[in-house]
Amino acid sequence: MNRTLLSCCVFAAVTLLLACSPKTDQSATPQSSKGDAANKPAVAMEREEMVRPSLRPAEPLPEAVPPPPAPMQTAGGGRANRGAEAKLVATAPAAPPPLDQLRAASQPTDREQYAHQEDNPVKRAAELPVSTFSIDVDTGAYANVRRFLNQGQLPPRDAVRVEELINYFDYDYPLPDSRQPPFRVSTELAPTPWNPKTLLLAIGIKGYDVPKTQLPPANLVFLVDVSGSMEAADKIGLLKPALKLLTRQLRPEDKVAIAVYAGAAGVVLEPTSGTQKAKIEAALDRLSAGGSTNGGAGIQLAYNLARESFVKDGVNRVILATDGDFNVGTVNFEALKNLVETQRKSGVALTTLGFGSGNYNDQLMEQLADAGNGNYAYIDTLQEANKALVEQMSATLLTIAKDVKIQIEFNPALVEEYRLIGYENRVLKREDFSNDAVDAGDIGAGHTVTALYEIALKGSGGALTEPLRYGKPADGAVPQNAEIAFLRLRYKQPDGETSQLLEWPIRREQALKDGQAASDRFRFAAAVAGFGQLLRGGKYTGAFGYDEVQTLARTTRGDDPYGYRGEFLSLVGLAKSLTPGKGSEESGQMIR
């Protein structure tokens, strides 16, 4: 009996000791997936490791400081680090986003951003005779509108900037006689197609052209967004062949560097001669998307690269390719603009190329290009990339005049009212015209710029406002049968800081008489202006509709070597089909 009791006690003690002994936690050891790793390129794996921590859900932080991210690999397999300046520029987010804010890169979104702008109002010449604005050579709004229409949707009204639709087309304005001044200004005055009681004043600017084979040596930096939001066929899938088109135009004296950014920024290709096209294209092929978006760090790195290889009297430019969805690091809109404004002082310009949909930030892309003394294009097809980067390569890369401002003073003795069509976010204060510290738009080689004013002359019956009861005539008004308006233009040389002034009177006799026809370029520009105004709601176009736009554009199509004007006619037809009805509350809004 005692031996049996002793055995039971010993068994119980051994069992208790085993229960209290430490165990090996098998769940704490992550399982490796060799099959997945073998299928990923080395550069993509290292980038994924670099940005993945910012996408993890919140979890307790370790007490030890985590190691820095692995260095970005160059296209040739070497490290991007070239001393202190070549190290990755990384900013760790304060806290990872919660799980309910994470989404797969392919998940549809509807958070595109557009700056709201009210149409320019009608102004009475007796009260506000002076109109001042900065020129605009951007064309991104046209391609973006085309994207919406081709997807079966009317664009949001704020996506339609009428001046960018007009300036998408070339109007065959006469070239300047010499390079000083660097452009030629043409004016035309004729009845307004949508209101025969008013006149339409067209101001056309044509910059001197430089064949792309005669461009100065180019120092380019491709700054590519490789964040997770870029993982789509119309984003990084379109971005790579688009930049390859430009790469194939490079000459031996040109050079290209490639920088990328996601959760951090790095160099994937050191400045490389245009003769090594295969190496540049291979670097582009290696890019893949994944991670959050630290655009501010990428911009700083790209400008640093451009400054290191700066070419005196050459083309020095950063080409930013992104959807504009910055969400890590510097994300504030004004802070990003200030960053670019500071960087442009180095003499490096900025071109922005927008890609994709769903989360596209049009407001940021357009304003960054303006702040960076550059231009903005939206790339919805490879054909559009070819237009911006090959056909118009000289205009995109070479600036021939900067800070170009237009000011028109209307004669209240002849003009009752006027209205600037488009350029809502380019309007300047009157005193800004002569202030050389105020930034304005830039013109590239061969660029065409068109601005339109609708004018109601006194006694024409076209005025929309009532005169002030207690107003008084403007002092010193020019007598009848003289000048309708006086046009002033200021610009700076690309490397200058002091503006030069040009002036022209616009006389009443310039207006076409009954039976005289306006030029085809005038009427086609008016058709595009009418189309843009209809997409924005048609506040001032009266009974003028899509049928009238098509008729006017079809009869003035003229020479159309690239088919752009023919495509415009198709887009007008699409817009007509998608519009529920003239005056409908849904007109001009997105249709789901």
Secondary structure, DSSP 8 states (H G I E B T S, - for coil): -HHHHHHHHHHHHHHHHHHHS----GGGS----HHHHHTS-HHHHHHHHHHGGGGS------SS--------B-TTSSBS--SGGGS-EE---SS---GGG---TTS-----B---------EETTT--EEEEE-----HHHHHHHHHHHTT----GGG--HHHHHTTS-------SSSSSSEEEEEEEEEETTEEEEEEEEEEEEE----GGGS--EEEEEEEE-SGGG-STTTHHHHHHHHHHHHTT--TT-EEEEEEESSEEEEEEEEEETT-HHHHHHHHHT----S---HHHHHHHHHHHHHHT--TTSEEEEEEEE-----SSS--HHHHHHHHHHHGGGT-EEEEEE--SSS-BHHHHHHHHHHTT--EEE-SSHHHHHIIIIITHHHHH-EEEEEEEEEEEE-TTTEEEEEEES-GGGB--GGGTT-TTS--EEEETT-EEEEEEEEEETTSS---S---SS----TT---TTSEEEEEEEEEE-TT-SS-EEEEEEEEGGGB--TT----HHHHHHHHHHHHHHHHTT-SS-TT--HHHHHHHHHHT----TTSHHHHHHHHHHHHHHH--STT-TTTTS---
